[in-house]
Every structure is written in structure tokens, then in C-alpha cells.
Amino acid sequence: MELSPDLLRQAHYWMRLARALDDRGTFLHKQSKIVGGYFSQIGHEAVSVGAALALEPNDVAAPMHRDLGCYLARGITPRRILAQYMGRSTGVSRGRDANIHGMGDLNFGIVGFISHLPASLPVAVGMAQAFTLKGESRVAMAFYGDGSSSQGLAHESLNWASVFRLPVVFICENNQYAYSTPLSRQMNIVDIADRAAGYDMPGVVVDGNDFAAVYRAAHEAVKYARAGGGPTLIECKTMRMRGHAIHDNMAYVPKELLTEWAHRDPITLLEDHMRGIGLLDNVGLSTLLAHIEAELDEAQAFAEQSPYPDEASLTDGVYA
């Protein structure tokens, strides 16, 4: 499957924007301008963008805290994301939360992230079942990690989706560590995708740092689901390049492992490919980066000038 120049340019923009927004968020957190914790997604750009771009506008996605590219590609702007981080009324949750938790907007087909992983999976499966019952040609995509793949909810969600042949695509982001627990201490298999066989669904392993590989696998899985084939489990092997959250110095990760993965940075890999086929040069890259920085400067100014929510509205949209 040949990827069009337009698709590659889109992917490049979203991946670069996600990386720059992540860096901006880290900087703002250190300035104490971000309320609450902060989770970096550096190293996951190819997974979140590659999977998101395989969806149609009417589909739904349930991304995680390391899927910033998915939120952006689906339509949530840097303005709203930075306002979300700062707890402002113009943020996605209107100041009800102060990080990527709860950052959902069904106008863009995004299910708000549920902190306790993988609690978003049964929600996505339920939506996929609703699509089936209504006869709608729509697909749900659910993201989860290697650690949460061992949780009961993950197995229950895969099993239910398989039994009813639901149009759902499971994206497992295997970034080697569940907080500080390495993969070898939580399972005795090399590929998480092997578990798909137990639920009679396709299991695919891809290089999670290769945008083209992620996109192709997700595109085929979405097409298969929409045609009535049922669910697919895609395992994207990648590496979390920063700590679990901003407080985590990753002392438990061997430095040589980080060095190895740094040489396979997903953005560098995409840019090398684009240069090789004549889609990118130094001038074009500099222009894009300057445009993104200006976009983030404007977004930051918008967020900082936005008000905090009125205390009188504290219970608006809050349900027990």
C-alpha cells in the first residue's frame, strides 16, 4: 500500500506538532503554570498519529495519556489542550480537570481518557456494539498499554468484541515498561499480539516508531472491522522516552536501552523517508517548525488569558 505525499505531509505536521506541544507542556509545568501532573508522549507520535489517521471522521477513538497526536489529528486544538492543562474554562473539560484525563469531545469522536487503565476499552467496545445494533458503518478504536494488557478489563473487552464480531480496533502500545515494571516481569511471552489468538481475532505486531507500518496496519484493521470482520489487536512496539509522569526520573531504565531507541526516533525516521523521496528539505522543515512555534505561542497566550471556571458552575456537567 503506497502512502500518498499528502498523507505523509499530514502525518509529519501532526507528529511535529505533538512533539512541540509536549515540550511546551513540560516547559510550562516547570514554570508552575500547569495544574496537576504532566505526562509526556515523546516516542509515541507514530502510534497515535498513524492509528488516528486510519479512521474516518464519523468513527470514534478512545486515546490514552500518551496519544497527544490522536487528540490533535482528530480536531482538538493546541489552544484547548493548553487551556486544559492550565485548568481554564476554555479547556476541553472546562476546568473540571487539569491534565489529559477527561479530555474527550464526542464532536470529534474522542472518548475522554479514563485514568484507570484499561477502563476506556469496555467503553469503546460498548460504542462498537451500539454501531452494530444501529446498523451504522462506524468503527471504534481503543488504545491501551502493555501493563494494562494484563488487566482483567482488557481480556473481557477483547473477548466480548470477538464473541459479537464488533467493529473495534485495539491498539496496544507496548512501550516496554508499565511505570517501572519491565515487560519480562509481567508476562512470559514476547509479543502481546499472541493473545489475540485466544479470542479468535487477528493479532498484528508492528514497529511502533514507523508511521507507515502503524498506518497500514490500522488502515487494514479499520477496513476489516467496517466490512463486518470483527476486531483486530495491533501491538505497536515502541519506547517511552521520558518518565511515567514528569516526577519520574526513569532511573530503573538502562541508559543503553534509551540510547538504542533514541536512534529510532519516530519523527526522524519519517523525515528521513520524506527526504529520500523528495518531500522534505531543510528549508521546508525550518518553515514548518517556525509555523508550529508561532501556533503554540498563540495557543499559550490564549490559555493564559482564559479565565478559571466560575465557582458557581462547579457542579455543572458533573454526575455521580
C-alpha positions in Angstrom: 0.0 0.0 0.0 1.6 3.2 -1.2 1.2 6.2 1.1 0.4 9.4 -0.7 2.5 12.6 -0.4 -0.4 14.4 1.2 -0.8 11.7 3.9 2.9 11.8 4.7 2.8 15.6 5.0 -0.2 15.4 7.3 1.5 12.9 9.4 4.6 14.9 9.6 2.8 18.0 10.7 0.7 16.2 13.4 3.8 14.4 14.7 5.9 17.5 14.9 3.0 19.4 16.5 2.5 16.7 19.1 6.3 16.7 19.9 6.4 20.5 20.2 3.3 20.7 22.3 4.7 18.0 24.6 7.9 20.0 25.0 5.9 23.2 25.6 3.8 21.5 28.3 7.0 20.3 30.0 8.4 23.8 30.0 5.1 25.3 31.3 4.9 22.7 34.1 8.4 23.7 35.3 7.1 27.2 35.4 4.3 26.1 37.6 1.7 27.2 35.0 0.2 23.7 34.7 -2.1 22.5 37.4 -1.6 18.9 38.5 0.6 16.2 36.9 2.0 16.0 33.4 2.5 13.0 31.1 4.9 13.0 28.2 4.2 11.2 25.0 7.6 11.6 23.3 8.3 8.4 21.4 4.6 7.6 20.8 4.0 10.0 17.9 3.9 7.4 15.1 1.4 5.3 17.1 -1.1 8.0 17.9 -1.0 9.8 14.6 -0.7 6.6 12.4 -3.7 5.0 14.1 -5.8 8.2 14.2 -5.3 9.0 10.5 -6.7 5.5 9.6 -10.1 6.4 11.0 -12.9 8.2 9.2 -14.5 11.4 10.7 -17.6 9.5 11.9 -15.5 6.9 13.7 -14.6 7.1 17.4 -11.3 6.8 19.3 -10.5 6.3 23.0 -6.9 7.5 23.3 -4.7 7.4 26.4 -2.4 9.9 28.1 0.4 9.2 25.6 -1.7 9.8 22.5 -1.5 13.5 22.1 -1.2 13.1 18.3 -4.6 11.4 18.2 -6.3 14.2 20.0 -4.7 16.8 17.6 -5.4 14.8 14.4 -9.0 14.3 15.4 -9.5 18.0 15.9 -8.8 19.2 19.4 -6.7 22.3 19.1 -3.5 23.3 21.0 -5.5 26.2 22.4 -8.0 23.9 24.1 -5.3 21.5 25.2 -3.1 24.1 26.9 -6.2 25.7 28.5 -7.0 22.2 29.7 -3.5 21.8 31.2 -3.9 25.1 33.0 -7.3 24.3 34.4 -9.1 27.1 32.5 -12.7 27.4 31.5 -11.8 27.2 27.8 -10.1 23.8 28.2 -11.7 20.6 26.9 -13.2 19.8 30.3 -13.9 23.5 31.1 -11.6 23.4 34.1 -13.0 20.2 35.6 -9.7 18.5 35.2 -6.2 19.8 34.7 -4.4 17.3 32.5 -5.2 14.9 29.7 -7.6 12.9 31.9 -11.1 13.6 30.8 -10.0 15.3 27.6 -12.8 14.0 25.4 -15.0 15.6 22.8 -17.6 13.5 21.0 -18.0 16.2 18.4 -14.6 14.9 17.2 -15.3 11.3 18.1 -13.0 11.3 21.0 -13.9 9.4 24.2 -12.5 11.1 27.3 -9.5 9.3 28.8 -10.3 7.2 31.9 -7.3 7.3 34.3 -7.5 3.7 35.5 -6.3 1.7 32.6 -7.7 0.0 30.6 -11.1 1.3 31.6 -11.6 3.0 28.3 -11.7 -0.3 26.4 -15.1 -1.5 27.5 -16.5 1.9 26.7 -15.1 1.7 23.2 -16.4 -1.9 22.9 -19.9 -0.7 24.0 -19.9 2.0 21.4 -18.9 -0.5 18.8 -21.8 -2.7 19.8 -24.1 0.3 19.6 -22.9 0.9 16.0 -23.7 -2.7 15.2 -27.2 -2.6 16.7 -28.0 0.6 14.9 -26.6 -0.7 11.6 -24.1 2.2 11.4 -20.9 1.8 9.3 -18.7 3.1 12.1 -15.6 1.8 13.9 -14.3 2.3 17.4 -10.6 2.4 18.2 -9.3 1.8 21.7 -5.7 2.4 22.9 -4.1 0.7 25.9 -0.6 -0.2 27.1 1.5 -3.2 27.8 0.8 -3.0 31.6 -3.0 -2.7 31.2 -3.0 -5.6 28.7 -2.6 -7.9 31.8 -5.7 -6.4 33.5 -9.0 -8.2 33.5 -10.9 -5.5 31.7 -8.6 -5.9 28.7 -9.3 -9.6 28.4 -13.0 -9.1 29.0 -13.1 -6.4 26.3 -11.3 -8.5 23.7 -13.5 -11.4 24.5 -16.8 -9.5 24.2 -15.7 -7.8 21.0 -14.7 -11.2 19.5 -17.9 -13.0 20.5 -20.1 -10.3 18.9 -17.7 -9.6 16.0 -17.7 -5.9 16.8 -16.2 -3.2 14.7 -13.4 -2.3 17.1 -9.6 -2.0 16.7 -7.4 -2.5 19.8 -4.2 -0.5 19.7 -1.8 -1.9 22.3 1.2 0.5 22.9 4.0 -1.7 24.1 6.5 0.8 25.5 8.4 -1.8 27.5 7.5 -0.5 30.9 4.3 -0.4 33.0 5.5 2.5 35.1 8.7 0.9 36.5 7.8 -2.8 35.7 9.6 -4.2 32.6 7.7 -6.4 30.2 9.6 -9.5 31.3 8.3 -9.2 34.8 4.6 -9.1 33.9 4.3 -11.7 31.1 6.1 -14.7 29.7 5.6 -14.0 26.0 7.5 -11.8 23.6 4.5 -10.5 21.6 1.3 -9.3 23.3 -0.4 -9.7 20.0 -0.2 -13.5 20.5 -3.0 -13.2 23.0 -5.3 -12.3 20.1 -5.4 -16.0 19.0 -7.1 -16.9 22.3 -10.0 -14.7 21.2 -10.0 -15.8 17.6 -9.1 -12.4 16.2 -6.2 -11.2 14.1 -3.1 -10.2 16.0 -0.6 -8.0 14.4 2.8 -6.8 15.5 4.2 -3.6 14.1 7.2 -1.2 14.6 5.5 1.5 16.7 8.2 4.0 15.6 7.4 3.6 11.9 4.4 5.7 10.9 3.9 3.8 7.7 3.8 0.5 9.4 1.3 1.7 12.1 -0.9 3.4 9.5 -1.0 0.4 7.1 -1.9 -2.0 10.0 -4.6 0.3 11.4 -6.0 1.0 7.9 -6.4 -2.7 7.2 -7.9 -3.3 10.7 -10.4 -0.5 10.3 -11.3 -1.7 6.8 -11.8 -5.3 8.1 -13.9 -4.1 11.0 -16.1 -1.9 8.9 -16.7 -4.8 6.5 -18.1 -6.9 9.4 -14.9 -9.0 10.0 -14.8 -8.1 13.7 -12.0 -6.8 15.9 -8.2 -6.8 15.5 -5.4 -6.4 18.1 -2.4 -4.4 16.9 0.6 -4.3 19.1 2.9 -1.3 18.4 6.3 -1.8 19.9 7.8 1.5 21.0 9.6 3.1 23.9 8.5 5.7 26.4 11.4 8.2 26.2 10.5 10.1 29.4 9.3 9.0 32.8 5.8 7.7 33.6 5.0 11.3 34.6 7.1 14.4 35.0 8.1 13.4 38.6 9.7 10.2 37.4 13.4 10.2 36.5 13.4 6.7 34.9 16.3 5.6 37.0 15.1 2.0 36.5 15.5 2.1 32.7 19.0 1.1 31.4 20.6 4.1 29.7 21.7 1.9 26.8 18.1 1.0 26.1 17.1 4.6 25.8 20.1 5.3 23.6 19.1 2.4 21.3 15.5 3.7 20.9 16.7 7.3 20.5 18.4 6.2 17.3 15.0 5.1 16.1 13.1 8.3 16.9 9.7 8.1 15.0 9.9 11.7 13.7 13.5 11.3 12.5 12.5 8.0 10.7 9.6 9.7 8.9 11.7 12.8 8.0 14.5 10.6 6.6 11.9 8.8 4.4 10.4 12.1 3.2 13.8 13.5 2.4 14.6 10.3 0.4 11.6 10.7 -1.8 11.9 14.5 -2.2 9.1 15.6 0.1 11.2 17.4 2.6 14.3 19.6 2.7 15.9 21.8 5.3 14.0 24.9 4.2 10.7 23.2 4.4 11.4 21.7 7.8 12.6 25.1 9.2 9.4 26.8 7.8 7.2 24.1 9.4 8.9 24.3 12.8 8.6 28.1 12.8 4.9 27.8 12.0 4.3 25.3 14.8 6.1 27.5 17.3 4.0 30.5 16.3 0.9 28.4 16.6 1.9 27.3 20.1 2.8 30.8 21.2 -0.7 31.9 20.2 -2.3 28.9 21.9 -0.3 29.6 25.1 -1.3 33.3 25.1 -5.0 32.2 24.6 -4.8 29.7 27.5 -3.0 32.1 29.9 -5.6 34.9 29.2 -8.5 32.5 29.6 -10.4 32.7 33.0 -10.6 29.9 35.5 -14.1 28.4 35.8 -16.7 30.3 37.9 -17.1 28.5 41.2 -20.9 28.9 40.8 -20.6 26.4 37.9 -18.8 23.8 40.0 -21.4 21.1 39.6 -22.3 21.8 36.0 -21.8 18.7 33.9 -20.8 16.6 37.0 -22.7 13.4 37.6 -22.5 10.9 40.4 
